[in-house]
Amino acid sequence: MPGQRRGTAIAMSEEERDAFLRSQPVCRVATVGPGGHPHAGALWFVWDGTALWLNSLTRSRRWTDLGRDPRVSVLVDDGGFDFLRLRGVELLGSAEVVGEVPRKGVPTPELDSPERLFADKYSGGGDFRHDGRHGWLRLRPEKIVSWDFGKLRA
């Protein structure tokens, strides 16, 4: 995966980036819509250290867009109004469908880890709930860019 060329002074280390991605509740997913027009929406996610897992409604514009063109940009950020608190990570690549569509719970070993991570993150543990309306998308980023403007204080 190519490294970050600009902003290396404010780039997060791999450990900082992983901790940040595991702690944040929402990402913004941008897809390529009809006619090349972008579409962005918020979504829950989990990061397993190598891939970003998105649990998306299968009857959504996002799902339709990705079926046509798998390229995606995902932004995870926080910080509010104080410039030196702005932090974020952008992940770019192609999303791939993993498992049945929609997901109803057919045993899929590849989904054991993301479903456990998702249940731990959003419902305090226990079993992941399959609702027959969502499916799993995996983004193995081809490029990751991060920033933490708090590093400018040093």
C-alpha positions as CSV (number, residue, x, y, z in Angstrom):
1,M,0.0,0.0,0.0
2,P,1.5,3.4,-0.9
3,G,2.6,5.6,1.9
4,Q,1.4,9.1,2.8
5,R,3.5,11.6,0.9
6,R,2.2,14.9,2.1
7,G,1.6,15.8,5.7
8,T,4.0,13.3,7.2
9,A,4.4,15.6,10.3
10,I,0.8,15.1,11.2
11,A,0.3,11.6,10.0
12,M,-0.8,9.0,12.6
13,S,1.4,6.1,13.3
14,E,0.0,2.7,12.4
15,E,-0.8,2.0,16.1
16,E,-2.5,5.5,16.5
17,R,-4.5,4.9,13.3
18,D,-5.7,1.4,14.3
19,A,-6.7,2.7,17.8
20,F,-8.5,5.7,16.2
21,L,-10.4,3.5,13.7
22,R,-11.4,1.1,16.4
23,S,-12.7,3.9,18.6
24,Q,-14.8,5.9,16.2
25,P,-18.5,5.1,15.8
26,V,-19.3,6.4,12.3
27,C,-17.7,6.7,8.9
28,R,-18.7,8.5,5.8
29,V,-18.8,6.3,2.7
30,A,-18.5,7.9,-0.7
31,T,-19.4,5.9,-3.8
32,V,-19.6,6.7,-7.6
33,G,-23.2,7.2,-8.5
34,P,-24.9,7.2,-11.9
35,G,-23.2,9.5,-14.4
36,G,-20.1,9.6,-12.2
37,H,-21.8,11.8,-9.5
38,P,-20.6,11.1,-6.0
39,H,-22.9,9.9,-3.2
40,A,-21.8,10.0,0.4
41,G,-23.6,8.6,3.5
42,A,-22.8,7.8,7.1
43,L,-22.5,4.2,8.2
44,W,-21.3,2.0,11.1
45,F,-18.1,0.1,10.6
46,V,-15.4,-2.1,12.2
47,W,-11.7,-2.2,11.5
48,D,-9.9,-5.5,12.0
49,G,-6.4,-4.1,11.4
50,T,-6.2,-4.8,7.7
51,A,-9.7,-4.3,6.3
52,L,-12.7,-1.9,7.0
53,W,-15.9,-3.9,7.2
54,L,-19.2,-2.1,6.4
55,N,-22.6,-3.5,7.2
56,S,-24.9,-1.9,4.6
57,L,-28.5,-2.2,3.6
58,T,-28.5,-4.2,0.4
59,R,-31.4,-2.2,-1.0
60,S,-29.6,1.1,-0.7
61,R,-28.1,3.5,-3.2
62,R,-24.6,2.7,-1.7
63,W,-25.1,-1.0,-2.5
64,T,-26.4,-0.3,-6.0
65,D,-23.5,2.2,-6.7
66,L,-20.9,-0.4,-5.5
67,G,-22.4,-3.1,-7.7
68,R,-21.8,-0.8,-10.7
69,D,-18.4,0.5,-9.6
70,P,-16.6,-0.9,-6.5
71,R,-14.4,2.2,-6.0
72,V,-15.0,3.8,-2.6
73,S,-13.6,6.5,-0.4
74,V,-14.2,6.2,3.4
75,L,-13.6,9.0,5.8
76,V,-13.5,8.6,9.6
77,D,-12.9,11.9,11.5
78,D,-13.4,13.8,14.7
79,G,-12.3,17.0,16.3
80,G,-15.0,19.7,16.3
81,F,-14.1,23.3,16.2
82,D,-10.6,23.3,17.6
83,F,-8.1,23.1,14.7
84,L,-5.5,21.3,16.9
85,R,-8.1,18.6,17.7
86,L,-8.8,17.6,14.1
87,R,-8.0,14.0,13.4
88,G,-9.0,11.7,10.7
89,V,-8.3,8.8,8.3
90,E,-9.3,8.4,4.7
91,L,-9.2,4.9,3.2
92,L,-9.4,4.4,-0.6
93,G,-9.9,1.3,-2.6
94,S,-12.5,-1.1,-3.9
95,A,-15.3,-2.7,-1.8
96,E,-16.1,-6.3,-2.2
97,V,-19.2,-8.3,-1.1
98,V,-18.5,-11.0,1.5
99,G,-21.1,-13.6,2.3
100,E,-24.7,-14.1,1.4
101,V,-26.8,-11.1,0.2
102,P,-28.8,-10.2,2.2
103,R,-27.1,-11.8,5.3
104,K,-29.5,-14.2,7.1
105,G,-26.9,-16.1,9.1
106,V,-25.6,-18.9,6.9
107,P,-22.3,-19.9,8.6
108,T,-19.5,-18.0,6.9
109,P,-16.1,-18.3,8.7
110,E,-14.8,-15.2,7.0
111,L,-17.4,-13.1,8.7
112,D,-16.9,-14.5,12.2
113,S,-14.4,-11.8,13.2
114,P,-16.2,-8.8,11.7
115,E,-19.5,-9.8,13.2
116,R,-17.9,-10.3,16.6
117,L,-16.2,-7.0,16.4
118,F,-19.4,-5.3,15.3
119,A,-21.5,-6.9,18.1
120,D,-18.8,-5.8,20.7
121,K,-18.6,-2.3,19.3
122,Y,-22.3,-1.5,18.9
123,S,-24.2,-3.7,21.3
124,G,-21.7,-4.4,24.1
125,G,-21.0,-8.0,23.0
126,G,-23.1,-11.1,22.5
127,D,-24.2,-12.4,19.1
128,F,-24.4,-10.4,15.9
129,R,-28.0,-10.0,14.8
130,H,-28.8,-11.0,11.2
131,D,-31.8,-9.1,9.9
132,G,-32.0,-10.3,6.3
133,R,-31.7,-6.7,5.1
134,H,-28.0,-6.0,5.4
135,G,-24.9,-7.4,3.8
136,W,-21.2,-7.2,4.4
137,L,-18.7,-5.1,2.3
138,R,-15.0,-5.4,2.9
139,L,-12.6,-2.6,2.0
140,R,-8.9,-3.6,1.9
141,P,-7.5,-0.2,1.4
142,E,-5.1,0.5,-1.4
143,K,-4.2,3.9,0.1
144,I,-4.6,5.3,3.6
145,V,-4.1,8.9,4.5
146,S,-4.3,10.1,8.2
147,W,-3.9,13.4,10.0
148,D,-3.7,14.5,13.6
149,F,-3.3,18.3,13.9
150,G,-2.6,17.9,17.6
151,K,0.9,16.8,16.6
152,L,1.6,20.4,15.6
153,R,1.7,21.4,19.3
154,A,5.0,19.6,19.6
